[in-house]
Amino acid sequence: MLNYNAKVLYHSSIMIGDEIFVDPYKITGEYKAKYIFITHAHYDHYSPEDIDKIVCDDTIFIAPMDVAQEIKKTYKNKMVAVQPNQEFLLDGIRVEAFPSYNVNKQFHKKEYGWVGYKITYKNISYAILGDCDINEDNKKIKCDCLFVPIGGTFTMDGKEGAELTNIIKPKLVIPSHYNAIVGTKQNEKEFISYLDKDINYEIYIK
């Protein structure tokens, strides 16, 4: 059985291995980041005070264009500014940035250029969707481990998150983006109830 070694720390703050962080937020504990990925500019995803807790001199940032410009004002670290549908190798890690956006909401417009990431690390592919609804771009994703937002309001709710997961068919899914700013544990229960029974899931949000 694969050891995915990935989890949600809080809300949509994700850690893969012990060196990759995505949207660090409300960080507690002693961590040092080799890579910090940011999906978009909202405060619960791009949090400078939390970046400060884990950044090192050799940390590499990966972020969409608007966030990259802000990060450059503070940090001298290596920066990879990404656009949707961009693919590249980073120290042997394959990174694919894909569009992340709402369909029937105005919070995350496709034209903003915000992204989710597919990160292939130690031969396991992880997809972090960012804040989004079900859309024609994320339905195409294939991955081993999927992080899916289910809090509703700004993203999919539990039922919609399960619907998209059932389309993508990862080996493992980890729900995120609930029971803090938006959503409750009820979103989690709904998500699990609609999830195909042959898809494994892990819960990290308390």
VEXLUM-452253 format. One record per residue (C-alpha): x, y, z. Coordinates in Angstrom, 2 decimals. Example, Ala and Ser with C-alpha at 12.3 -4.5 7.8 and 13.67 -1.06 7.14 Angstrom:
2
{{12.30; -4.50; 7.80}}
{{13.67; -1.06; 7.14}}
END
This chain:
206
{{0.00; 0.00; 0.00}}
{{1.30; 3.46; -0.88}}
{{2.44; 5.78; 1.88}}
{{1.02; 9.09; 0.73}}
{{2.56; 11.06; 3.60}}
{{0.25; 14.01; 2.97}}
{{-2.32; 15.79; 5.09}}
{{-4.36; 18.90; 5.75}}
{{-2.87; 20.90; 8.61}}
{{-5.80; 23.33; 8.88}}
{{-8.53; 24.49; 6.46}}
{{-6.71; 24.32; 3.08}}
{{-3.18; 24.33; 4.47}}
{{-1.59; 21.17; 3.06}}
{{1.71; 19.43; 3.71}}
{{3.23; 16.75; 1.46}}
{{6.18; 14.91; 2.92}}
{{8.03; 17.25; 5.24}}
{{9.14; 19.87; 2.72}}
{{6.19; 20.77; 0.45}}
{{3.55; 23.19; 1.71}}
{{0.50; 24.43; -0.17}}
{{-1.37; 27.54; 1.03}}
{{0.15; 27.57; 4.55}}
{{-2.36; 29.08; 6.98}}
{{-2.72; 29.09; 10.77}}
{{0.56; 27.19; 11.05}}
{{1.36; 25.73; 14.47}}
{{4.42; 23.60; 15.13}}
{{7.98; 23.71; 13.88}}
{{8.19; 23.28; 10.11}}
{{10.71; 24.31; 7.49}}
{{9.59; 24.48; 3.87}}
{{11.67; 23.60; 0.85}}
{{8.75; 24.49; -1.45}}
{{5.78; 26.77; -0.83}}
{{2.96; 26.60; -3.35}}
{{0.21; 29.24; -3.37}}
{{-3.02; 28.69; -5.31}}
{{-4.48; 32.21; -5.18}}
{{-4.50; 35.58; -3.45}}
{{-7.22; 35.21; -0.79}}
{{-6.00; 35.64; 2.79}}
{{-6.68; 32.04; 3.83}}
{{-4.42; 30.79; 1.00}}
{{-1.80; 33.51; 0.72}}
{{-0.90; 34.34; 4.32}}
{{2.42; 36.19; 4.68}}
{{2.45; 35.77; 8.47}}
{{2.26; 32.00; 8.05}}
{{4.83; 31.96; 5.27}}
{{7.16; 33.73; 7.72}}
{{6.86; 30.78; 10.11}}
{{8.17; 28.19; 7.64}}
{{10.29; 30.01; 5.05}}
{{14.05; 29.41; 4.84}}
{{16.80; 30.99; 2.76}}
{{16.57; 28.18; 0.19}}
{{12.77; 27.93; 0.08}}
{{11.35; 28.05; -3.45}}
{{8.00; 29.76; -4.05}}
{{5.53; 28.66; -6.72}}
{{2.57; 31.00; -7.21}}
{{0.25; 32.54; -9.82}}
{{1.36; 35.82; -11.36}}
{{-0.46; 38.25; -9.06}}
{{0.68; 36.50; -5.87}}
{{4.23; 36.10; -7.19}}
{{4.48; 39.86; -7.61}}
{{3.47; 40.37; -3.97}}
{{5.87; 37.74; -2.65}}
{{8.76; 39.34; -4.54}}
{{8.22; 42.56; -2.59}}
{{9.21; 40.79; 0.63}}
{{11.34; 37.75; -0.20}}
{{14.50; 37.33; -2.26}}
{{13.94; 33.59; -2.66}}
{{13.71; 31.79; -5.97}}
{{10.26; 32.30; -7.45}}
{{8.41; 30.33; -10.10}}
{{5.47; 32.42; -11.32}}
{{2.95; 30.14; -13.00}}
{{0.07; 30.41; -15.39}}
{{-2.75; 27.89; -15.83}}
{{-1.82; 24.88; -17.99}}
{{1.90; 25.29; -17.36}}
{{4.08; 22.22; -16.70}}
{{7.67; 22.09; -15.50}}
{{10.22; 20.13; -13.48}}
{{11.47; 21.53; -10.17}}
{{14.36; 19.59; -8.62}}
{{12.94; 16.42; -10.13}}
{{9.40; 17.19; -8.94}}
{{6.91; 17.41; -11.80}}
{{4.52; 20.32; -11.40}}
{{1.41; 20.92; -13.49}}
{{-0.59; 24.08; -12.84}}
{{-4.21; 23.93; -13.96}}
{{-7.01; 26.53; -13.91}}
{{-8.93; 26.76; -10.64}}
{{-12.17; 28.72; -10.72}}
{{-15.85; 28.95; -9.87}}
{{-18.59; 28.28; -12.39}}
{{-21.69; 29.81; -10.76}}
{{-19.99; 32.11; -8.26}}
{{-17.97; 35.32; -8.55}}
{{-15.26; 34.63; -5.95}}
{{-12.72; 32.87; -8.17}}
{{-13.07; 33.89; -11.80}}
{{-11.22; 31.99; -14.49}}
{{-9.77; 35.20; -15.87}}
{{-7.90; 35.80; -12.59}}
{{-5.40; 33.14; -13.62}}
{{-5.51; 31.31; -10.30}}
{{-4.45; 27.69; -10.18}}
{{-4.50; 24.27; -8.63}}
{{-1.47; 22.02; -8.76}}
{{-0.69; 18.46; -9.69}}
{{2.58; 17.63; -7.96}}
{{4.35; 14.35; -8.69}}
{{6.66; 13.74; -5.74}}
{{8.45; 10.47; -4.94}}
{{6.45; 8.72; -7.68}}
{{3.07; 9.72; -6.24}}
{{0.85; 12.31; -7.94}}
{{-1.02; 14.75; -5.70}}
{{-3.69; 17.12; -7.01}}
{{-4.60; 20.18; -4.95}}
{{-7.65; 21.77; -6.54}}
{{-7.56; 25.25; -5.01}}
{{-10.89; 27.03; -4.51}}
{{-13.22; 25.90; -7.26}}
{{-16.44; 24.31; -8.41}}
{{-16.75; 21.29; -10.66}}
{{-15.56; 22.51; -14.05}}
{{-14.37; 21.19; -17.38}}
{{-10.71; 21.60; -16.41}}
{{-10.67; 19.75; -13.12}}
{{-12.83; 16.90; -14.43}}
{{-9.83; 15.91; -16.59}}
{{-7.39; 15.50; -13.68}}
{{-5.89; 12.11; -12.96}}
{{-3.93; 11.58; -9.74}}
{{-3.14; 9.17; -6.94}}
{{-4.09; 11.51; -4.09}}
{{-6.70; 14.28; -4.37}}
{{-7.31; 17.25; -2.06}}
{{-10.84; 18.54; -2.66}}
{{-12.54; 21.59; -1.06}}
{{-15.99; 20.81; 0.32}}
{{-16.99; 23.77; 2.52}}
{{-19.51; 25.33; 0.15}}
{{-20.06; 29.11; -0.21}}
{{-16.76; 29.74; -2.03}}
{{-16.20; 26.19; -3.31}}
{{-17.99; 22.91; -3.83}}
{{-20.05; 21.50; -0.97}}
{{-19.80; 17.93; 0.27}}
{{-22.05; 16.39; -2.37}}
{{-20.36; 18.26; -5.23}}
{{-16.90; 17.42; -3.88}}
{{-17.84; 13.74; -3.88}}
{{-19.25; 14.01; -7.39}}
{{-15.98; 15.43; -8.72}}
{{-13.94; 12.88; -6.78}}
{{-16.01; 10.07; -8.29}}
{{-15.18; 11.46; -11.76}}
{{-11.43; 11.78; -11.06}}
{{-11.22; 8.42; -9.26}}
{{-8.07; 8.92; -7.16}}
{{-6.71; 6.11; -5.02}}
{{-7.05; 8.42; -2.00}}
{{-9.03; 11.60; -1.38}}
{{-8.56; 14.09; 1.47}}
{{-11.31; 16.72; 1.92}}
{{-10.34; 20.28; 2.84}}
{{-11.64; 23.85; 3.19}}
{{-14.36; 23.28; 5.79}}
{{-15.10; 23.53; 9.52}}
{{-13.16; 26.79; 9.86}}
{{-14.15; 29.80; 7.75}}
{{-16.98; 28.01; 5.97}}
{{-18.60; 24.60; 6.16}}
{{-19.03; 22.20; 9.07}}
{{-18.45; 18.56; 9.86}}
{{-21.83; 18.00; 8.22}}
{{-20.16; 18.80; 4.87}}
{{-17.69; 16.01; 5.65}}
{{-20.48; 13.53; 6.44}}
{{-22.25; 14.42; 3.20}}
{{-19.03; 14.06; 1.25}}
{{-18.38; 10.58; 2.63}}
{{-21.96; 9.47; 2.03}}
{{-21.82; 10.34; -1.69}}
{{-18.28; 9.07; -2.26}}
{{-17.84; 5.89; -4.29}}
{{-17.13; 3.07; -1.87}}
{{-13.99; 1.93; -3.71}}
{{-12.25; 5.30; -3.16}}
{{-10.25; 5.52; 0.07}}
{{-10.45; 8.69; 2.12}}
{{-8.59; 10.19; 5.07}}
{{-9.88; 12.91; 7.41}}
{{-7.51; 15.44; 9.00}}
{{-9.78; 18.36; 9.86}}
{{-10.92; 18.21; 13.48}}
END
